[in-house]
Every structure is written in structure tokens, then in C-alpha cells.
Amino acid sequence: MQLTTAMTKSDIDAFLDYLTREKCCSPHTVAAYRNDLTQMLAFMVEERAKDIISSYDELLKGYLLKLREKRYSMATTARKVASARSFFSFMANSGKINGNPTKDLPAPPVRRHSLKFLSPGEYRQLVAEASKPVTPEARRDVVMLELLYATGLRISELVSLNIDDIDFDQRCLRVGSGRRVPFDQRVGGVLAGFCRNDRLDLLYDDGEEALFLNRRGKRLTRQGFWQILKGYAERAGLGERVTPQTLRHSFARHKLQNGTDLRQLQELLGHAYISSTRIYRQPRSRQV
């Protein structure tokens, strides 16, 4: 494909805006795209300055070679190639270029690690351990575990929730830049009780918007909750490798087992790529 129109930063900004507004991608996903595409743009500007490359095909093959020279892992290289594919698909669909030059661009195979997830019984063990202390912090932790297991939220999304992000009428959480994550009636009752009672026991400043607070009345951090979860998992006999991601994996597997299709699950998880969702269908996934 002839290089008649140069890729620019404004094109990247338009694509990122599309991901945010139309695809409701998380800030984390958008930031990953920005990093990948900015790197690709820098490479293309440098190569075009040499005035020896006349097509996107050549530029993209050169970019892939550059990634290999930098010794990125296969997973990172595959992600960067996937970012390029999505970007140029957007460019083609919006009429800025004729056709997608990444159509035949090869990507390295990615070896997936075996996913770990909790069975319902193991999850109940974890919650039972968190329920033992009679403290405001422990009651907060139980609600956070309930939300992770029932909604598949990322830990960054969970700790970023504000009190106003809960829509009790529609039974959903407003996450990131417009994604709406549903919850059922039982979880709605758990959240309502927490907001009316337990959260107030940790609240020092009425102007604090964070839903989940630490003992100083400030927003609980992802690192803080990870350490809390690690402690519960160890005491419940579930090992040190149970993480917030384990609960997200568990949510995804259980949804598939109960009849949710991949496209629905992709939307629930906020995945940019359906390939990210397909991993939950792989038989290598196993319990912790």
C-alpha cells in the first residue's frame, strides 16, 4: 500500500478518543494503546525522514523487525502488533487510508500461562476468612471481594470507584469512561448496606468521594488491597498466588460455564480484543 497519507499524532488522538467514547475501553487499555502507537509513530517518522520507504507495508515490516531487535517478549510484540492492526483498521474504516496495511503483518505466537481460578467452595473459604474480624475494615474487604467475584472488575477499577458511581436503580457501576458493569439484586443489597453503615465507620471527611476507604478515611490503594487479599488467601489455605486477577478469572470462567457468550463476556470484562476473552475457553485453565 503506497504511503500517500502520513500517520500523525492527531490520528492517534482520534483513535484513542474512539476507544474511550465508542468502545468504552478502560484508561489502562487506552494508555497501553497510546504507548504502543506513539512508539510506532516515532519509528515511522524516523524512517520516512530517510526518504527511502514508499509504502506502509515496508514501514510496518521494518517496525516489526525493530521490535524484535529490541528483544521484547513475544507477548509484548504481539500486543504492539495488535495495537497497530486496530489503529489501521480504524484509519481504513474512517476513510483516512485505502485498506488496512496490517492485514498480512505476522505476529509472534503467544504462549499462554495456565490461568488460575477459584471454585465456588474456595471463594466461600476466602470470604469466610475475611468475615472473621469484626471491624469496619473487614466488612469493607468482604464487600470488595463480593464485587470482584460478582462483576469481574479490574482491581484498578474497583479501588477507583466513587460513591456516585453506583446506580442502584439500574443495578450497575459506572466504570472508567462510560463502561457500565451490571450487578444483581443480592450484590445491590450488599452495596446499599455498606454505603449506609460500614463505609461511614471509616469516613472522616464528608467530602471524600471514594467508595472504599482505608483506616485513615482516604481511598484504599490497589497495593493496599492486594496485601489484604494475600493475607486472607494465606489464612484460608489457598496459597500465596491468589490475587485480584484470580477473582476476575473466576468470574469469567463461571460466566462462560453458565451460558454467557464470548461477546457478552468481552463487554462485561471491558476487553478491547475478543482474543483476550477467548483465553477463558482454553482447557489449560485450572483451579488454584
Secondary structure in CASP SS format (residue, H / E / C, confidence):
PFRMAT SS
TARGET T0000
AUTHOR 0000-0000-0000
METHOD secondary structure of the structure
MODEL  1
M C 1.00
Q E 1.00
L C 1.00
T C 1.00
T C 1.00
A C 1.00
M C 1.00
T C 1.00
K H 1.00
S H 1.00
D H 1.00
I H 1.00
D H 1.00
A H 1.00
F H 1.00
L H 1.00
D H 1.00
Y H 1.00
L H 1.00
T H 1.00
R H 1.00
E C 1.00
K C 1.00
C C 1.00
C C 1.00
S C 1.00
P H 1.00
H H 1.00
T H 1.00
V H 1.00
A H 1.00
A H 1.00
Y H 1.00
R H 1.00
N H 1.00
D H 1.00
L H 1.00
T H 1.00
Q H 1.00
M H 1.00
L H 1.00
A H 1.00
F H 1.00
M H 1.00
V H 1.00
E H 1.00
E H 1.00
R H 1.00
A H 1.00
K C 1.00
D C 1.00
I C 1.00
I C 1.00
S C 1.00
S E 1.00
Y H 1.00
D H 1.00
E H 1.00
L H 1.00
L H 1.00
K H 1.00
G H 1.00
Y H 1.00
L H 1.00
L H 1.00
K H 1.00
L H 1.00
R H 1.00
E H 1.00
K C 1.00
R C 1.00
Y C 1.00
S C 1.00
M H 1.00
A H 1.00
T H 1.00
T H 1.00
A H 1.00
R H 1.00
K H 1.00
V H 1.00
A H 1.00
S H 1.00
A H 1.00
R H 1.00
S H 1.00
F H 1.00
F H 1.00
S H 1.00
F H 1.00
M H 1.00
A H 1.00
N H 1.00
S C 1.00
G C 1.00
K C 1.00
I C 1.00
N C 1.00
G C 1.00
N C 1.00
P C 1.00
T C 1.00
K C 1.00
D C 1.00
L C 1.00
P C 1.00
A C 1.00
P C 1.00
P C 1.00
V C 1.00
R C 1.00
R C 1.00
H C 1.00
S C 1.00
L C 1.00
K E 1.00
F E 1.00
L C 1.00
S C 1.00
P H 1.00
G H 1.00
E H 1.00
Y H 1.00
R H 1.00
Q H 1.00
L H 1.00
V H 1.00
A H 1.00
E H 1.00
A H 1.00
S H 1.00
K C 1.00
P C 1.00
V C 1.00
T C 1.00
P H 1.00
E H 1.00
A H 1.00
R H 1.00
R H 1.00
D H 1.00
V H 1.00
V H 1.00
M H 1.00
L H 1.00
E H 1.00
L H 1.00
L H 1.00
Y H 1.00
A H 1.00
T H 1.00
G C 1.00
L C 1.00
R C 1.00
I H 1.00
S H 1.00
E H 1.00
L H 1.00
V H 1.00
S H 1.00
L C 1.00
N E 1.00
I H 1.00
D H 1.00
D H 1.00
I E 1.00
D E 1.00
F C 1.00
D C 1.00
Q C 1.00
R C 1.00
C E 1.00
L E 1.00
R E 1.00
V E 1.00
G C 1.00
S C 1.00
G C 1.00
R E 1.00
R E 1.00
V E 1.00
P E 1.00
F C 1.00
D C 1.00
Q H 1.00
R H 1.00
V H 1.00
G H 1.00
G H 1.00
V H 1.00
L H 1.00
A H 1.00
G H 1.00
F H 1.00
C H 1.00
R H 1.00
N H 1.00
D H 1.00
R H 1.00
L H 1.00
D H 1.00
L H 1.00
L C 1.00
Y C 1.00
D C 1.00
D C 1.00
G C 1.00
E C 1.00
E C 1.00
A E 1.00
L C 1.00
F C 1.00
L E 1.00
N C 1.00
R C 1.00
R C 1.00
G C 1.00
K C 1.00
R E 1.00
L C 1.00
T C 1.00
R H 1.00
Q H 1.00
G H 1.00
F H 1.00
W H 1.00
Q H 1.00
I H 1.00
L H 1.00
K H 1.00
G H 1.00
Y H 1.00
A H 1.00
E H 1.00
R H 1.00
A C 1.00
G C 1.00
L C 1.00
G C 1.00
E C 1.00
R C 1.00
V C 1.00
T C 1.00
P H 1.00
Q H 1.00
T H 1.00
L H 1.00
R H 1.00
H H 1.00
S H 1.00
F H 1.00
A H 1.00
R H 1.00
H H 1.00
K H 1.00
L H 1.00
Q H 1.00
N C 1.00
G C 1.00
T C 1.00
D C 1.00
L H 1.00
R H 1.00
Q H 1.00
L H 1.00
Q H 1.00
E H 1.00
L H 1.00
L H 1.00
G C 1.00
H C 1.00
A C 1.00
Y C 1.00
I H 1.00
S H 1.00
S H 1.00
T H 1.00
R H 1.00
I H 1.00
Y H 1.00
R H 1.00
Q C 1.00
P C 1.00
R C 1.00
S C 1.00
R E 1.00
Q E 1.00
V C 1.00
END
